[in-house]
Amino acid sequence: MASNACPIRPAGPDDAEALIGMMRALAAFEGYLPRFRVTARDLCARAFGPGAQCGILVAQGEDGRLAGYAVWLVQAFTFDLRPTVTLKELFVDPAYRNRGIAADLLAGLRGEAERIDAGQITWLVLPTNEAAKRLYRRFGGAPDPDWEHWRLIVRKPNLR
């Protein structure tokens, strides 16, 4: 399934500025750009080094630029005493789309999940994003028939 269109590797601090640009593009697409608060400094503090709060995989484009990324979180265990990996963000730069990069990032994420013996990978999809749904189905994913997505906004964020 993977195309090997671009090498997939773990992100590092040197990727932070490029990642923030792509994260802002995803926030614009998904409609939350006015609430987007993450800076490169925040990303370095929370994603890289000891105590990292997430994993980030990146696709390295042939021109040296980042072509895409996947951010993932780990829930240590649930009912089966195995970790659950949650894909939080998946984005491919429009200049690199339709080359199999999203599938390569998903394959890389599956590898990370297998490495930690995760029982499942979960994610959310915008209801209107049919292209993403097609990709996820090709990857072997399916809507969860047992659960609905709910949320409670705890407090209004202080926007900078």
N, C-alpha and C positions, 0 to 999 in steps of 0.2 A: 504494500500500500504506500509506503514512504517513497518519495521521489528523489531524495537526496539533492534537491534543487539548490539548497544552501546548507552549509554545515550548521548543525544545531549544537549549542554549547551553553553552559551556565553563564548567566550574566555576571558582570563584576562592576566595581565602582566606576571604571572608565566608561561604562555604557550608560551611566545615569542620565546625562543630558539628552542623549538620543532617545532613551526610554521615555523620559518625560514628554518629549515632543510627540511620540506615538501615543502615549497615554492621554494626552490632551486631545489628539485626533479621535481616539475612541470615545472619550467623554463627550465630544461634540456630536459624534454619530449617535450615541445612546441618549443624548439630551440632558446631560448633567454638567456640562462645562462650566456654567456659572457657579457651581458648588465645588468644583475641582480645586483641591488645596495642596496637593503633593508637589514638593520641590525636589530638585536633584539632591539637595542636602538631606531632606526627609527620607528619600529613597535609600541613600547610602546608609543612613542610620538604622533603617528598619529592615533592609533586605540583604545587606552584605556583612560578613564577619560574624563573630561570636554572637549568639542570641538572635540570629536572623529570624524574622517573623514570617517569612514567605520564601518560596523558591521562584526564580525567574530563569526561564530558558529563552535564548535569543537565536534567531536565524541570521547568520552573517552573509550579507549579499556579496556578489562577486566584485563589486566596486568598493568593498570595505565598509559600506554603510550597513546599519541594521535593517533587515528586511521585515522582521516581525518579532513578536515576543509572546510568551505565555507566562502568566503569574499564577502560582498555585500555593495553596495552604494545606496544612495537615491537621486533621483532628486525630488525636493520639489513638483513640479506640472508641468503638460503639458496641453494639450488641454482640458482635462476633469477635471481640477482643483484638481486632485488627484496625490499623489506621484507615481513615478515609481521606483521600486526596480530593480537594475541591479546586477545580479550575476556576479561577476568579476572573481572569481576563485573557482573551486571545485576540491578537490583532496582527494583520499583515499590511504593510505599507501598500497603498494602491498601485504604486509602480511595480510591485513584485507579485501582484495577485495572479491567480490562475496558473501558478507554476508548481502547486503541490506543497507550498511552504507551510500552510496551516496544518495539513496532514502530517508533515514532518515534525512540526512542533507537538502535535497530539501524540505521535509515536514516541517522541522524546519524553513526554509526560507519562505515557504508559510505562516506559522504561524506569522512570523515577518511582512510580507507584509499585512496580514489581520489585524494585530494589529494596523498598521498605516493607514489602509484604502487605501492601494495602489490599483491603477487601473490595474496594470500589473507587471509582472516580465519579464525582458529581459536578454539575454545573447548571447555570441558568442560561436561558436563551430568550432574547426579546421575542415576544409573540409574532411580530411582523418580519423577523429576519429568516426568511425562507431559505436563503443561500446557506446560512449557518446550519439550519436544521438538516438540509441535504448533506452537508459535510459530516455532521455528527452521526447521521444514520449510516453513511458509508463507512465511518470509523467503527460502527457497531453500537453506538449509543441509541437510546430511545427515551421518550418521555417517561417519567416515573408515574405509573398509574396509581401509586399508593399515597402520594403526598401532593399538597398544594403549597405554593410558596407564599408565606405570610411574613409581615414585618411589623415592628413597632418602632416609631421614631422616638428616641429617648429624649433628645433635646435639640433645639435649633442650633446648628453649628455657628461658631463665630467666624465669619468670612473675613479674610485678610484684605 
